Amino acid sequence: MTRDFVEIAAAFARALRQAGVGSDPARLQSFLLAVEELDVLDPRDVYWAGRLTLCSSPEDLDTYDAVFALYFSGDRISTRPRPSVATRAGIARLDGGNSADREDSTEELEPEDVAAVAQRANRLEVLRHKDVAVLTPSERAELSRLFALLSPRVARRRSRRDRNAPSGRVDVRRSVRRMLANAGEPGELARSRRRTRPRRMVLLIDVSGSMAPYADALLRFGHAATRVSPATTEVFTLGTRLTRITRQLRFRDPELALRAAGAVVPDWSGGTRLGDTLKAFTDRWGQRGIARGAVVVLCSDGWERGDPRLLGTQVARLARLSHSLVWVNPHTGKAGFEPITGGMAVSLPHLDALVAGHSFAALEELAGVISNA
């Protein structure tokens, strides 16, 4: 098996994980072993090898079909006489509707040349690592479809309430009530465990002029996070003033959501007053509960027109309120970057993580940081 195909398979498995399919390294190894026994030049063999090894439940099948369609030339191998409506809709959404039209016209697809498959996969891999500030309009359109596979999710936290469980610590009250109901005869001990509840995520996105090339990608990341956990995700924009856009990003259609958000942001591509806007957020929203125990993600390049000391004070306040404070700076992923700007220098000691946000791969890394925070 060629090294190129191994890299393509690893990237394909990574895309499946981002879409919610549990294609862990062990399943990837099984996929490679299965393909090695079959014909790597036959797309049907590749499709079925991945479907049987990378999917763990029937709920994964539609997602697998959609990711396979996006990753390998937009065409899905025929798996049944008539695919389900949900599957065709998912592929049409990710592939701009072209694959659904092709699937309606023919149920049996001609085998693709392996070079074309590799070229498509390699192009997607290059696009994942390309700086979003220099993308062409067609590349931005393709990247927007990749965001449909992104699922930023915050880990759950322990609650103060208990739940019944087959194992765990002894629930004294329920155990005593069981004994009283059984005329005092001892019986099986009742046990309980702490409940868990989702931790809140707060995204603060700088939409000033210096962040304009990255604002669209960061807002799409915010839309993906809102789509996954609408009840526990809050999104704000920062510029010369603070704007809450959580309600606008709850539209399922990302284009509609971004247009609605743009309509309510009055300081798009303007100046930057990070210290003042963070103070407004902490005073009005943070201390009232939104930031308490939350994972707060601040997306900015750190350019501050006001007093950097005010920004340092507000970042320190936010770090004390939140469970974890992550700063996303698009310049972090560029060669020679050093956090020496006034805003970054005063904020760095209070951060739990500093992440680049200049590419889709960097935003995938951010999703991993958030899930492990």
C-alpha positions, 0 to 999 in steps of 0.5 A, a space after each residue: 500500500 502506498 504512503 500517499 493512500 495511507 495519508 489520505 486514509 488518515 485524513 479521511 478518518 480525521 474528517 469522520 471524527 470531526 463529523 461525529 463518527 468514532 473512527 479512532 486509530 484502531 478502526 483506521 488500522 482495520 480500515 487499512 488492513 481491509 483495503 490491503 486485502 481488496 483493490 485500492 483502485 476500486 472505489 467500491 472496495 474502498 467505500 465498503 472497507 471504510 463503512 464496515 470498519 470505521 462506522 460503529 453503529 447504524 446512526 453513523 451510516 448517513 454521516 459516513 456517506 456524506 463525508 465520503 461524498 465530500 472527500 472522494 470527488 463528491 460521488 457516493 458509491 451506490 449501497 442500496 437500490 434507492 438511498 434514503 432522503 436524509 442521505 441524499 439531502 446530507 450529500 446535497 448540502 455538503 456538495 452543493 447539490 451536484 452529487 444528488 443530481 448525479 445519483 438520481 441520474 444513475 444508480 451505478 457509478 463508473 469506477 474513478 481513476 485512483 489518481 483523480 481520487 488522490 488529487 481530490 483528497 490532497 487538494 482538500 488536505 492542502 485547503 485545510 492547512 491554507 491561511 483563510 486570509 488568502 483563499 479564493 472565492 471558490 476555496 472559501 465556498 469549499 471550506 464552508 462545506 467543510 465547516 458543516 462537518 465540524 462539531 466543537 463540543 465542550 466536555 461535561 462537568 459534574 453536577 451537584 445532583 445525584 442520579 440512580 446508578 447500578 454502582 457507585 457510592 451508597 445512597 443511604 436515604 434510598 437504602 433505608 426507605 427500601 428497608 422500611 418498605 420491606 418491614 426492616 429486612 436488609 436488602 440490596 443497597 441503593 447506589 448513586 452517582 453524580 449527574 453531569 451537565 454540559 459546560 457552557 462555551 462562550 466565544 468572543 470574536 474580534 471583528 475589527 479591521 485587522 481581523 476582517 480576513 479571519 472573521 468569516 471563518 471564526 463566525 462559521 466556527 461559532 455557528 458550528 458550535 451553536 449548531 451542536 449545543 445551542 442551549 449552552 453556547 454564547 457568541 459575542 463580537 468585539 470591536 468598538 462595542 460589544 454585540 451579542 449574536 447568539 440568537 442570529 447564529 441559531 439559524 440552521 443555514 450558515 449563510 442565513 445565520 452569518 447574514 443575520 449576524 452581520 446585520 446586527 453588528 454595527 462596528 464591522 471592520 472598525 477599530 478595536 477597544 478590547 479592554 472596554 468591550 471585555 469590561 462591558 461583557 464581564 460587567 453585564 454578562 460574565 458576572 451574572 453567570 454566562 462566564 462562570 465555570 465556562 470555557 471562554 474563547 477569545 478570538 483576536 490578534 491582540 491589537 489594542 487602541 486603548 490602554 493595554 493595562 485595562 485589557 490585562 485587568 479584564 482578561 485577569 477577571 475573565 480568567 478568574 470567572 471562567 473554567 478555562 480561557 483560550 485565546 485564538 490569534 491567527 498570527 500564532 500559526 505564522 513563522 516568527 510570531 511572538 506575543 509582543 503586542 501590547 494586548 497579547 503581552 499583558 494577557 498571556 500570563 492569564 491564558 490557559 491556551 494560545 491557539 492559532 486560528 488561521 486555517 481550518 486545520 487550526 480551527 480543528 485543533 481549537 475544537 480539540 482544545 475546547 473538548 479537553 478544557 
